[in-house]
Amino acid sequence: MVSETRILFERLGAPDLLTVAAYRSQGGYSALEKALTSMKPEQVVEEVKKSGIRGRGGAGFPTGMKWSFIPKGVARPIYLCCNADESEPGTCKDRVLIEQDPHAILEGILLTCYAIHSRQAFIYIRGEFHRGAQILQMAVEEARRQGLIGDRILGADFNCDIQVYRGAGAYVCGEETGLLTSLEGERGYPKNKPPFPAVSGLYSCPTVINNIETLAAIPPIILRGGEWYAKFGTEKSTGTKLLCLSGHVNRPGVYEVALGSMTLREFIQEFGGGIPDGRKIKGVIPGGSSMPVLKENQLDCLLTFEDIQTAGSSLGSGAIIVMDETVDMVEMTLLLAKFYAHESCGQCTPCREGARWFVQILEAIYNGEGREGDIELMLDICRSEYTSICPLWAAAVWPVRSFLQQFREEFDMRIRNARSAAASAIPAA
């Protein structure tokens, strides 16, 4: 039995954890005090680099390297944007941290601002997270009263403010440039890159954008050291990861595990308690609904960024969606396609038209009106996956293409049955 490794969830369950006093009684804000009294900003960056932590929002880019892209000695303000727009279907890990350990997020934000020489941070939170937004706002206000946010934090020559900004619930605003345009008060349209946010981001100033889970991991890294953190996980996937398990499992939930400590199959069996009623697994999406689906025979891969990629998918946001043998994969693909068609901002032609095209063709197949050549047509549409400004179109393509390739026989059967029904309906001469 593989046990849960707790770093981010170490304090969860402690009484009154939403308050500064309770958080400090659990060792909270000790990392910030350590950094402000005995470390230069560059040393904080180096510790994060030593830790090897990769962004936990989905892309998996090395966090310390991202911080290093901020230009040195610029006269313009430097901003930090905390991405709390958790909207990938199947993902709910950031919400747990927001609602149960908000000061860990604030401490991570303050440490990051100190490291990148920023005096202003924004938490961009998804509009539907009413409770989470209230909790974060109360945490910010109390931390400000306690001298942890504002001028001369903990008596040091470090000033930093944090503001909570509520979005309007658009999936595309989880993409960093869409988030920035929304934060600036405009419609959340993504922008072409370059320039990248590190050079020209919020208000055309250097900007770092990090995910909630990433920022919450910074305090233990600074307090205990990057090398300590790197002992968990593997060489290319260090530390722990919050995994959201949903679908056909006996124990859905959010779990923290050391990367590489088990296979995807073992995680589903040991943490998820297996499949209800002894049914068999048919497919698993390992990293949120936008990632390619894996079949049952592909699940013996380690839970690391690199091993999931080798298996043919991505760990993404860590949302593991399990589908048993009762699932109609044509219907599942249609549901996913409808989501991305609905969430497309409409700015780019391939995404605006292609996503709706997927829905039209899949609805026809699902309703018994599919035609020969429909599969090839959709696969041909998929070839345009990298022709839009932001990754939303790719996020729509990846699940559709993978379901078509992995479960082709189900789509072909629907189309054959439709042709047979049409042929039998033709009256004899």
QUIQUI-V639949 format. One record per run of one state. SS is the DSSP state (H for helix, E for strand, L for the rest). FROM is the first residue (numbers start at 0). TO is the last residue. If there is no record, write none. Layout:
SS:FROM:TO ; SS:FROM:TO
This chain:
L:0:18 ; H:19:24 ; L:25:28 ; H:29:37 ; L:38:39 ; H:40:50 ; L:51:52 ; E:53:53 ; L:54:60 ; E:61:61 ; H:62:67 ; L:68:77 ; E:78:83 ; L:84:91 ; H:92:99 ; L:100:100 ; H:101:115 ; L:116:118 ; E:119:124 ; L:125:128 ; H:129:144 ; L:145:148 ; E:149:149 ; L:150:151 ; H:152:154 ; L:155:158 ; E:159:165 ; L:166:169 ; H:170:173 ; L:174:174 ; H:175:182 ; L:183:200 ; H:201:203 ; L:204:205 ; E:206:210 ; H:211:215 ; L:216:216 ; H:217:223 ; L:224:224 ; H:225:229 ; L:230:231 ; E:232:232 ; L:233:236 ; E:237:237 ; L:238:238 ; E:239:246 ; L:247:251 ; E:252:257 ; L:258:261 ; E:262:262 ; H:263:269 ; L:270:274 ; H:275:277 ; L:278:279 ; E:280:284 ; L:285:291 ; E:292:294 ; H:295:297 ; L:298:300 ; E:301:301 ; L:302:303 ; H:304:310 ; L:311:317 ; E:318:323 ; L:324:327 ; H:328:342 ; L:343:347 ; H:348:365 ; L:366:372 ; H:373:381 ; L:382:390 ; H:391:405 ; L:406:406 ; H:407:424 ; L:425:428
